[in-house]
Amino acid sequence: REIGSIVRSLGCFPTEAELHELLAKVEEEEPTGYIHLEKFLPVMTKVLLDRSYRPIPEDVLLHAFEALDENKCGYISKEKLVKYLTEE
């Protein structure tokens, strides 16, 4: 269930459909909710080397930060960013 977080932490941003395809490649015959590292590593290495998933476009990231910039001052304070990332 954490596969999306793991893949995204590696700089890949697949769609939900692509994530399900990736999961099908690394899951056991009988899904247990766990993925063995020895199955995950070769698949993820290929994904990274092939650059299979595009990164999030800059305009999408900018829009996300603009939405968090309540005062429209062009920046977010460190404290607010930490709050958003850890509490919300």
DOVOBA-216866 format. One line per 4 residues: for each residue x, y, z of N, C-alpha, C. Coordinates in nm, 2 decimals, decimal comma. Each point is the difference from the previous one (the first is absolute). Example, Ala and Ser with C-alpha at 12.3 -4.5 7.8 and 13.67 -1.06 7.14 Angstrom:
! residues 2
1,32/-0,57/0,78/-0,09/0,12/0,00/0,09/0,12/0,00 | -0,04/0,11/-0,07/0,09/0,11/0,00/-0,08/0,11/0,08
This chain:
! residues 88
0,08/-0,12/0,00/-0,08/0,12/0,00/0,08/0,13/0,00 | 0,13/-0,02/0,03/0,09/0,12/0,00/0,08/0,01/-0,13 | -0,02/-0,08/-0,10/0,08/0,00/-0,12/0,00/0,13/-0,07 | -0,12/0,07/0,00/0,00/0,13/-0,06/0,09/0,10/0,06
0,00/0,00/0,14/0,09/0,09/0,07/0,15/-0,03/-0,03 | 0,03/-0,13/-0,01/0,14/-0,04/-0,02/0,04/0,05/-0,14 | -0,08/-0,03/-0,10/0,03/0,03/-0,14/0,01/0,15/-0,01 | -0,09/0,08/0,06/0,00/0,14/-0,01/0,13/0,06/0,07
0,04/-0,06/0,11/0,12/0,05/0,07/0,12/-0,02/-0,09 | 0,00/-0,09/-0,10/0,11/-0,02/-0,09/-0,01/0,09/-0,12 | -0,09/0,10/0,00/-0,01/0,10/-0,10/-0,09/-0,04/-0,12 | -0,08/-0,11/0,01/-0,09/-0,04/-0,10/-0,14/0,03/0,04
-0,08/0,04/-0,10/-0,13/0,04/0,03/-0,10/-0,07/-0,10 | -0,02/-0,13/0,02/-0,09/-0,07/-0,09/-0,15/0,03/0,03 | -0,08/-0,02/-0,10/-0,15/0,01/0,03/-0,04/-0,11/0,08 | -0,12/0,00/0,05/-0,05/-0,11/0,08/0,00/-0,13/-0,08
-0,04/0,01/-0,13/0,00/-0,12/-0,09/0,14/-0,05/-0,01 | 0,10/0,08/-0,03/0,14/-0,04/-0,01/0,05/-0,06/0,13 | -0,05/0,05/0,11/0,04/-0,05/0,13/-0,05/-0,14/0,02 | -0,12/-0,03/-0,05/-0,06/-0,13/0,01/0,07/-0,10/-0,09
0,04/0,05/-0,12/0,08/-0,09/-0,08/0,14/-0,03/0,06 | 0,06/0,09/0,06/0,13/-0,02/0,07/-0,02/-0,10/0,11 | -0,11/0,02/0,08/-0,03/-0,09/0,11/-0,02/-0,14/-0,05 | -0,07/-0,02/-0,11/-0,02/-0,13/-0,06/0,13/-0,07/-0,03
0,10/0,08/-0,04/0,13/-0,06/-0,04/0,08/-0,05/0,12 | -0,02/0,06/0,12/0,08/-0,03/0,11/-0,07/-0,08/0,11 | -0,13/-0,02/-0,01/-0,08/-0,07/0,10/0,02/-0,15/-0,02 | -0,02/-0,07/0,11/0,01/-0,14/0,00/-0,13/-0,06/-0,07
0,01/-0,13/-0,03/-0,12/-0,06/-0,07/-0,12/0,02/0,09 | 0,01/-0,03/0,13/-0,11/0,03/0,09/0,04/0,13/0,08 | -0,07/0,11/-0,03/0,04/0,12/0,06/-0,02/-0,01/0,16 | 0,11/0,05/0,06/0,01/0,00/0,15/-0,01/0,14/0,06
0,02/0,10/-0,09/0,01/0,13/0,05/0,14/0,04/0,02 | 0,09/-0,09/-0,02/0,15/0,03/0,01/0,06/-0,03/-0,13 | 0,11/0,07/-0,03/0,08/-0,02/-0,12/0,14/-0,03/0,04 | 0,05/-0,11/-0,06/0,14/-0,04/0,03/0,10/0,09/-0,07
0,10/0,04/0,07/0,10/0,09/-0,05/0,07/-0,05/-0,13 | 0,02/-0,13/0,00/0,07/-0,06/-0,12/-0,09/0,00/-0,12 | -0,13/0,01/0,01/-0,09/0,02/-0,11/-0,01/0,15/-0,04 | 0,00/0,09/0,10/-0,02/0,14/-0,02/0,12/0,06/-0,07
0,12/-0,03/0,05/0,13/0,07/-0,05/0,02/-0,01/-0,15 | -0,01/-0,12/-0,06/0,02/0,00/-0,15/-0,11/0,08/-0,07 | -0,12/-0,01/0,04/-0,11/0,07/-0,07/0,02/0,15/0,02 | 0,03/0,04/0,12/0,02/0,15/0,02/0,12/0,05/-0,06
0,11/-0,08/-0,01/0,12/0,04/-0,07/-0,03/0,03/-0,14 | -0,07/-0,09/-0,07/-0,04/0,02/-0,14/-0,08/0,12/-0,02 | -0,10/0,02/0,09/-0,08/0,12/0,00/0,09/0,13/0,00 | 0,09/0,00/0,10/0,09/0,12/0,01/0,09/0,02/-0,12
0,06/-0,11/-0,05/0,09/0,01/-0,11/-0,07/0,04/-0,13 | -0,12/-0,05/-0,02/-0,08/0,03/-0,12/-0,08/0,13/0,01 | 0,01/0,06/0,12/-0,08/0,13/0,03/-0,14/-0,02/-0,05 | -0,06/-0,11/0,06/-0,14/-0,04/-0,04/-0,11/0,10/0,03
0,02/0,07/0,11/-0,10/0,10/0,04/0,05/0,14/0,00 | -0,08/0,09/-0,06/0,04/0,14/-0,01/-0,01/0,06/0,14 | 0,09/0,10/0,03/-0,01/0,07/0,12/-0,13/0,09/0,00 | -0,04/0,05/0,11/-0,11/0,10/0,01/0,04/0,12/-0,07
-0,08/0,05/-0,09/0,03/0,13/-0,07/0,02/0,12/0,09 | 0,09/0,09/-0,03/0,03/0,11/0,08/-0,13/0,08/0,03 | -0,09/0,02/-0,09/-0,11/0,09/0,02/-0,10/-0,06/0,10 | 0,00/-0,14/0,01/-0,09/-0,06/0,10/0,06/0,02/0,14
0,14/-0,01/0,01/0,06/0,03/0,13/-0,02/0,14/0,04 | 0,02/0,09/-0,09/-0,02/0,14/0,02/-0,14/0,03/0,05 | -0,10/-0,06/-0,07/-0,14/0,02/0,04/-0,02/-0,05/0,15 | 0,06/-0,11/0,03/-0,02/-0,05/0,14/0,06/0,09/0,10
0,12/0,06/-0,03/0,06/0,10/0,10/-0,09/0,12/0,00 | -0,05/0,05/-0,11/-0,08/0,12/0,00/-0,13/-0,02/0,08 | -0,05/-0,12/0,00/-0,12/-0,03/0,08/0,03/0,00/0,15 | 0,12/-0,03/0,04/0,04/0,01/0,14/0,04/0,14/0,04
0,03/0,08/-0,09/0,05/0,14/0,03/-0,13/0,09/0,02 | -0,05/-0,01/0,12/-0,13/0,06/0,03/0,01/0,15/-0,01 | 0,11/0,07/0,03/0,01/0,14/-0,01/0,05/0,05/-0,13 | 0,02/-0,09/-0,10/0,04/0,04/-0,13/0,13/0,08/0,00
0,10/-0,04/0,09/0,12/0,08/0,01/0,11/-0,06/-0,08 | -0,02/-0,12/-0,07/0,10/-0,06/-0,08/0,09/-0,10/0,06 | -0,02/-0,03/0,13/0,07/-0,10/0,07/-0,08/-0,06/0,11 | 0,05/-0,11/0,05/-0,06/-0,07/0,12/0,11/0,00/0,11
-0,04/0,03/0,12/0,10/0,00/0,11/0,04/-0,15/0,02 | 0,12/-0,02/0,06/0,05/-0,13/0,03/-0,10/-0,07/0,10 | -0,05/0,08/0,10/-0,09/-0,05/0,10/-0,13/-0,06/-0,07 | -0,05/0,08/-0,09/-0,13/-0,04/-0,06/0,02/-0,12/-0,09
0,12/0,00/-0,07/0,03/-0,12/-0,09/0,01/-0,13/0,09 | 0,07/0,02/0,11/0,02/-0,12/0,09/-0,14/-0,04/0,05 | -0,08/0,09/0,03/-0,14/-0,03/0,05/-0,08/-0,07/-0,10 | 0,00/0,05/-0,13/-0,07/-0,06/-0,11/0,05/-0,15/-0,02
0,13/-0,01/0,00/0,06/-0,13/-0,03/-0,02/-0,11/0,11 | -0,01/0,05/0,12/0,00/-0,10/0,11/-0,14/-0,01/0,06 | -0,09/0,10/-0,01/-0,13/-0,01/0,07/-0,12/-0,01/-0,10 | 0,02/0,04/-0,12/-0,12/0,00/-0,09/0,02/-0,09/-0,12
